[in-house]
């Protein structure tokens, strides 16, 4: 039997290597588009072979395939907007960007499908190296600072996460090499000292919060958003954060039937609440448009952590929210890239009059604002409503009120800033059109927002069953 997984990795490596040495933008674009088509086909193959294990280290489980599908869709849109963003870029940077992008997509794909903590660690570290090249794309002093911070903090975080799992493994392995596969972790956890389990979980959530963008390791992703090209910011804020979420979710699932279940829930809720607090505080004073969206991602990851921590229907809400946030935030970051061309700035005080300058883009921002703030018909309204319902069922009224308060601050910050960009005049300069943008470029964003709206009104039975299969092993 031909191992398609191995072929995918080999062909991806060959494609990336070819892009690195080719001296033609046209050929590079053709190879990158071929890679995108290959990734879509690979995702389809994963669905066909759902539940199977390949190369011993990769299992095509529902959680991994679901997030792989989100990645596959956003790969198409991110590559498309990358072509537009880089149309006037010099050849060397053009090639480096796409080599790093291919490496990042492959690394994230491997992280989603890996069935052991060891393989997850390898691929997550690979995402750090790949995305660092993308963050440094502009070669500025600010980009260099953000890049080395990202590499250093993420490497430390990932090391902490792995130390936590190794600590757990050696406590139950009697000195032998521990098996860190996700199928054996629940049995290992059942025999481990609860104190060791708590230490391991704290290490994991702190370590992988560098990728998920949760408090307390959120600052590194915020800085990266500020300087990275907008299509890259879309990836960092969605599919890469999903990598961190899935790593935490797999450990949470493995430990869920142990005595530390309540402890883990409290840690998740605390981390989520602190994320909301920090996000709401910084968004109220945000003066950089991309940084504003970066703190919005921190807020939404906080919502996911809280939903997971409160349990019950909160599990469903967490998975639904992570999917819908990916579509919404990617669309908003694509639009921020277009807004920079139109207005010539990311600074809020220099932004304004967007409706007159670029009506199609203004419509995207307004629709994206509705989606990201979970106002009906946004599908994120459903996930947030389910989270609040789970809190009410569990009697967590203090957390419910506090969450609602923080989300009110976030909504106020987003509305005042987006409406200023769309309707008001720039505060510090005269409004004028810097560069024309074809409204056709907004189609991908309307498609993504359309999916978010569609899932507010209709959640097909297979989609519901898919999410149920992801959370099926968690305590009810």
LINDAVEN-V453338 format. One record per helix or strand. SS is the DSSP state (alpha for helix, beta for strand). FROM is the first residue (numbers start at 1). LEN is the number of residues. If there is no record, write none. Layout:
# LINDAVEN-V453338
SS/FROM/LEN  SS/FROM/LEN
This chain:
# LINDAVEN-V453338
alpha/4/18  alpha/25/24  beta/53/2  beta/58/2  alpha/62/24  alpha/91/23  beta/114/1  beta/116/1  alpha/117/19  alpha/141/32  beta/181/1  alpha/182/10  alpha/194/19  alpha/219/9  alpha/230/7  alpha/239/17  alpha/261/23  beta/288/1  alpha/289/22  alpha/313/31  beta/347/1  alpha/348/3  alpha/354/4  alpha/359/14  alpha/380/15  alpha/397/27  alpha/439/19  alpha/461/11
